[in-house]
Amino acid sequence: MSEQHAATVPLCLLRLPQVRERVGLQRTAIYDGIKLGTFPPPIKLGRRCVAWPSDAIDTWVRERIAQSRGESVR
């Protein structure tokens, strides 16, 4: 995604089902990645409610794609 296009995509908060759908991982794998520091942590919205900024998830996906192709990650 180009810098110009990235600026036009609205930032939103994603709940766990949306994150799972975007990244193709199950809940356990996501939370294991958070513990290992390999997946973006969520932000707390309430006592029992968390969400992930969409730009953090999109960046994570782009990095995984680049790594799988042997490209440098910026």
C-alpha positions in Angstrom: 0.0 0.0 0.0 1.4 3.4 -0.9 1.9 6.1 1.6 -0.8 8.2 -0.1 -3.3 5.3 0.0 -2.4 4.5 3.6 -3.3 8.0 4.6 -6.8 7.7 3.1 -7.7 4.5 4.9 -9.6 5.4 8.0 -8.2 4.2 11.3 -10.5 2.1 13.3 -10.5 -0.3 16.2 -10.8 -4.0 15.5 -12.3 -6.5 18.0 -10.8 -10.0 18.2 -13.2 -11.7 15.6 -12.2 -9.1 13.1 -8.5 -9.5 13.9 -8.7 -13.2 13.6 -10.4 -12.9 10.2 -7.7 -10.4 8.9 -4.7 -12.4 10.1 -5.9 -16.0 9.8 -4.8 -16.9 13.4 -6.8 -18.3 16.3 -7.1 -16.5 19.6 -4.4 -18.6 21.3 -1.9 -17.9 18.6 -2.6 -14.1 18.7 -2.2 -13.9 22.5 0.9 -16.1 22.3 2.3 -13.7 19.8 1.5 -10.8 22.1 3.4 -12.5 24.9 6.4 -13.1 22.6 6.3 -9.6 21.3 5.7 -10.8 17.7 2.1 -9.5 17.5 0.7 -6.0 18.3 -0.9 -5.8 21.7 -4.4 -4.6 22.0 -5.5 -1.4 23.7 -7.9 -1.5 26.6 -11.3 0.0 26.0 -12.9 -1.0 29.2 -12.7 -3.4 32.1 -13.2 -6.5 29.9 -12.9 -5.0 26.5 -9.9 -4.7 24.2 -9.4 -3.8 20.5 -6.5 -3.4 18.1 -5.8 -0.3 16.0 -6.4 -1.3 12.4 -3.1 0.3 11.3 -1.1 -1.9 13.7 -2.8 -5.1 12.3 -2.3 -3.9 8.6 1.3 -3.2 9.3 1.8 -6.7 10.9 0.2 -8.3 7.8 2.4 -6.3 5.4 5.5 -7.3 7.4 4.5 -11.0 7.3 4.0 -10.8 3.5 7.4 -9.1 3.0 9.2 -11.6 5.2 7.6 -14.5 3.4 9.0 -13.1 0.1 12.4 -12.5 1.5 12.0 -8.7 1.2 13.4 -6.3 3.7 10.8 -4.9 6.2 10.7 -1.2 6.7 
